[in-house]
Amino acid sequence: MPCFSRTIEFKPKSYGETSLKKGTEPRKRWLSLVSRISQSKWHIKVAYYGTLQSDQSSAPFAKVRKRREDLQNLCVHIDFDYIQLLDDTVTELYITRDHNAATVQGQRLRLKTPLDTGNEYTATVDHLWVQIQEDPSRVRFPSFGSGGNIPIKDLSGIRKERELAPGVYEVHINGDEELYVYKEIGRPLYEPRDSKVLEQELRNLELFRGTEAVVQLIAAVISKNPYETTDGYEEDRPAVLRGIILEHHPNGTIQDALRSQKRKRPWGQWALQTAIALDLLHQRNVPNMDLKPANIVISKENNAVLIDISGIGGVTQEWLSPEMQDLDDPLSQPVEARIQNDIWALGKMFSMMAIVSGNDTENQLLRSIAMDATAQDPHLRLPLREIISKLSKEGILQNSLQSIASGSNPPSVRSSM
């Protein structure tokens, strides 16, 4: 039988470490690699927990570059044949010194060959233990079934053009000259809950397809599981969700418009469109919880369009209502409480619009609504329907009120996968 040798490949910029305080030796350090044998591969995170020198020692500890190189050198010498790596996921090798072995299940760490003499792990290598587990901090790509009416695009057909924010890009789709926005799951500073947030946003986007006031879904982006140990037939293994593609609105955000201080802007129109979008969400019991000028974009037609509608993605402290400010988890509050938070944030935004508005009638109307919407007592805040009624009675965007409420079809994309 053929004998296949194992190779390892370190992932670039994957080394990290944490310390109790600046200037002290790290208490944890880690890096990521891929181990290959023939046609099989395993994704691995090697993490050392603890310090390498005595806490009583006054000797200087190694610099960051050497710490990274020494951990890489340790990985090169590990005998992975004695480690049961996990298929189709990320295996974490949780390495400690054996004085922690009483609280950590595991096995002695075996090396193929001795470490280099200058490696800082050399003195303790005979006392290292390793616990094998699935990496709890791995990027989690949810399975994506073939059912439903959500359009799909394969990740291989997406070309990034420009980063707009961490994990958000302007992209082109193969065979399409239009620019779109792509939000990916595996963003920088990823946290496991990010996957659930994007899944929820996808569900909400599907719920509001055809609604002009809300950003429109173009497609879900899928691929094979990037952690697959062996290549399989596509029908044998489900695809995974990698992100979502949204329509692109190139004219900036309400926040940009407010900062520009330009008075000749359709502030009343944008106020009404935002209120309508929010009301449409609330009719489906979908509080926004992060309503702010940065989350409202301006379309080519100069209309306000609400983005980031997962409802669970997080909050911005300065845009939380007074009753939400000191809560540990505002997102866990009852639906009605979260709806009242949205109304307060809408009122705050209206007050900012009023300041820059150059139209006296518009200014007074926005100020009046803002005052009623930001009442300290949530029960006294002006309901959204009354806000919409006040704005529309003043003749602001009558035609848009009808067209947005009725909805229209989203832009189409040629082909799926």
N, C-alpha and C positions, 0 to 999 in steps of 0.2 A: 504494500500500500504506500502511496506517496506521503512524504512527510512535509507538512507545511510549517514554515516558520511564522512566528508572530511578530508583527510590527506595531509600533505605536506612533501616533501623530498628534502633537500638541495643538490645541486650538489657540489661535492668536488672541492675545489680549484677554486671556481667561484667568490669569492669576489674580487672586484677591486675598485680603487679610483684614482682620479686625483686632483692635487693641482695646484695653480697658480705658486708656487715656493716651493722649499724644506723648510720644517720646518713650513709650514703654514697649517691651517685646510683645509681638502679636500673640493673642490667645488662640487664634485660629488662622489657618492659611490654607488655600486650596487652589487647584487648577483643573482644567478639563482636557481630556484627550480622547482619541478614538483608537481602539485596539483592533487589529485585523488579522484574520487567519483565512487564507484563500479568499472565498467569496463572502465570508461572514465578517461582520464588524459589530463592535459594542461601544456605546458611548459611556464614558466613565468620568466621574468627578472624584479626584483624590483630595481628601481633606485631613489635615493634621490638627487635632484639638489639644491645646496645651502649649507650654513653653518648652524650650530646649535647653535653657540654662537655669541654674538654681535661682530662685527669687532672692536669695541672700548674696548672690554673686555680684560683684561690682564691675566685672569685665563687660566691655561694650558688646552688644549683640550685633549680628550681621546687618548690613544694609539691605534695602529692599531688593536690589538687583541680585545680590548673592542669595538671599532667601528664596527668590524665585528659581534661580539656577540650581540650588541645592535640592529643592523639592522636585524639580524636573529630573535631576540626576537620580534621586530616590526612585522615581517612577520608572526610569530606564532599567533599574536593577530589580524591580519587583518581579517575582515569578508568578505571572497571571495564570499559569496552568493549575495552580493550587487554589484559585479563587473562583467561586461559582458566580460568574457574571450573569446579570439579568437580561433576558432578551427583550427587544422592542421597547426599551425605555432607557433611562440614565441610571447606572449603578453608582452609588456613592460608596467609596471605601473610607470608612470612618476610622481613622487611625489615632490611637492614644498610646501613652506609656502604660506599662502593665500595672502601675500602682492604682490605675483606675479600672483594672480588669474586673474587680468585684462587682461593679455596677454596669459593666458593658459586656454583653455576650459577644463572642467572636473567636478568633483564632490567631495564633502567632503569625506575624507578617514574615513571609519567606522571600528571600532574595536569590536571584540566579547566580550572582557574583558579588563579591564584596564592594562596598561603597568606596569612592575615592577618599583618601585620607583627610582631605581638607573639608569634606562635607560635614555640615553641622549636625547631621543625623547619625554620624558614625559612632559617636559615644553611646548612643541609646538604641542603636538598631536592633540589638539582641533583646530588647525589652518592649518592642513595639507590637501592639495588638491591632487587629483590623476587624471591624464589624461591617458586614455587607448588607446594604439596604437600598431601596429605591430613593433616589435623590429627592428630598421634599421640596427643594427650591427649583426643580427643573421647569422649563417652559412646558406647559400642558396644552397639547393641541387636541381639542375635542373631536370625537368621531363625527363625521358628517354623512348622514344617510342620503340616499338618492331620491327620496320622496319629496313631495311638496312642489311648490311652483317657484322656488327661489332660483334665479339664474345663477349659473356657476361658471367660473373661469379657473383654469389651471394656473398655478403659481409660475410655471415656466413661461407663460405668455404675458407676464407682467414685467414692464421695464421701468424701473425707478428713474425719475428725472431730477427731482429736487426734494430735499427734506423740508417739510413745513414745521414740524414739531417732532419730538421724540416718538418714533414709531409711526409717523404720519408723513406721507409722501405725495407729491404730484407724480402721476404715472401715465404711461401709454400702454394700451392693450394692443397686442400684435394684430395688425390688419385694421387698426382704427386710429385715425389722426387726432381724435379728440383727447383732451387732457382730462384725467379723472383724479380723484383723491383715494389713496389706499391707506387703510389703517390695519396694521399688522398686530398679531397677538404677541409675538416675541420681541417686544419693544425694549429699549434700554431701561434698566432698573425694574425689570419685570417682577411682578408678584403673582403668586398662584391665582388670586382672585381676579386678575386681569382677564383670564380666559372666560370666566363666567360673565364678566361685565360685557365683553364683546359678543358673547352668545346672546345675552339679553338685548343688546343694542340691535343685533340682527333680527331678533324676533319683533322688536318694536318697529324697526324700519319696514319689515314686511307688513305689519299691521297698518302702517300709514302710507303705503304705496298709493300713488295717485293724488297725494295731498300737497299742493304747491307750497304751502306754508312750512312744510317740513322737508329737510334734505332727503333726496331720493336715493334708494339703493339701486346700484347698477348690477352688482353680482357679489356672491360669496366666492372667496378665493380658497381653493382646496389644493391638496397635494397628497402624495403618499406619506405615510408616517416617516418623518425624517430620522427617527430612531430605529427603523427596521433593522433587525439583525441580518436577515437574508432577504433578498429580493423575491417577491411573490407575484403571482398573477394578480392583476388589478381586481378581478372579481372575487378573489380569495380574501382580500383584506379591505376593510372600509377606508375611504379617504378621510383625511383630517382637515379641519378648518384652520386656515392660516391667517385669514383676515377678511376685510370687506372692502369693496370698491363703491365709492359714492360719486354723485355728480359733483363737478368742480364749479365753484363760484369765485370768479377772479377779482372781484371788486373789494376785497377786504371784509372787515367786520364792523359792526356798530361801534366797537371800541376804537377802531382806527378812525372812524368818522367823528367820534366825540373828541378825540385827541387833536384832530385837524382844526377844530374850532371854526369850521366853515358854517355860516349861518344859513346859507341857501341850500338846505338839505330837506328832504321830505320826512321830517321827524314825525309828524302826525301820522303819515302813511305807514312808516316803519313801526310806530307804536301800535297801530291798529293791527297790522299783520302779525306782529309778535303776540299780541293778546289773543288773536284768533288761533294761532298755532298752539298756544298754551291751552286754550279752551278745548281744542280738539284732543290734546293729550289727556286732559282731565276727564273728558267724556268717556274715555276708555280706562279710567282709573290708573293713569300713568303719570304720576308727579315727576317733574323734571329734576328738581333738587340741585341743579347747578346752573340756573338761569342767570346769565350775566352778559354784558355787551360782547365779550370775546366769543361767546357761543351763538352769535347770530351773524350770519354772513349776508353779503349783498350780492344778488344775482346780476346777470348781464342786463336784465330788464329793470334793475334798480329796485328790486323787491327784497324785503327782509325774509330770511330763511333760517329756521331753527335747526341747529346741529347738536350732536352729542346727546342723544335722547335715550340712553340706557336707563336712566333714572336711578342707577346704583353705582355709577362710576366714581363717585366721590363728591365732595362739597368744597366750596371756596368760603373760608371763614367770613370774610367781609361781606359776602352776599347771603349770609344766613340771617333769618329773622331773629328778633331779640329772644324769643322763647326757645330758639334752637341753639343759640350761641354757646351755652355752657353744657350742652348734652354731650355725652361720650360718643353716642352713635345716632346722629340725626336721621340716618337712612333707615333706622329700625322703627321710627315713629309711625303711628297709624296713617293711613292714606290721607285722611282729611287734614291732619296736622301738616303733612308734607305739601298738600295743595295750598294751604294758607301760607306756608313758607314761600311758595312760588309767587303768590300774589304780592307778598311783601317785596320780593326781589324785583318784580315787574314795576311796582311803584317806585322803588329806588332808582331804577333805570329811567323811568319817565321823568323823575326830578332832574336827572343829569341831562336828559334831552331838552328839558325846558330851559335850562341855563344857557344852552348854546343856540336855541331857536331864535331866529330873527323875526318871527311873526308873533305879534302881540296876542292875537286870539289863540293861536296854537300854544304859546307860552303859558297863558292863563289856564287853558284847558288841561294841559299836561301837569301843571302844578297842582291844580285842584284834584285831579285823579290820583296823583302821587300821594297827596296828603291823606286821602281816604283809604288808599291801598296799603299804606304803611302804618295804620293805626296800631298802637301798642297792644291792644286787646285783639287777638285774632278774630274773635267773633264779630268785631265791629268793622272789619275790613270789607271794602267794596267787592262784591262778587264779580267774577270775570264777565259774566253776561252783561252786567250793568256798565262795566268799563267799556266793553265793546259797543254797547248802545250809546253811551255818551260820546265816544269818538265818532261813531258813524252818524249820529244826529247832527254833528257839526259839519257834515258834508265832506269829511275826510275819507277819501278812497271808497266811495260808495260802490263803484264798479268792482274794485278789487275784493271787497267784502263778499260779493256774490260769487266771484270766480274762485276764490280761495276755499270758501265753504263747500262748494260743489266738487272741487278737486279736478285734476286732469291727469292724463297718463304720463308716467315718467319717461325720460329718454330711453331709447332702446339701444342695445348693443348687439352687433351681428355675431351670431353663433354662441355656443356655450363652450364646452370643452372640445 
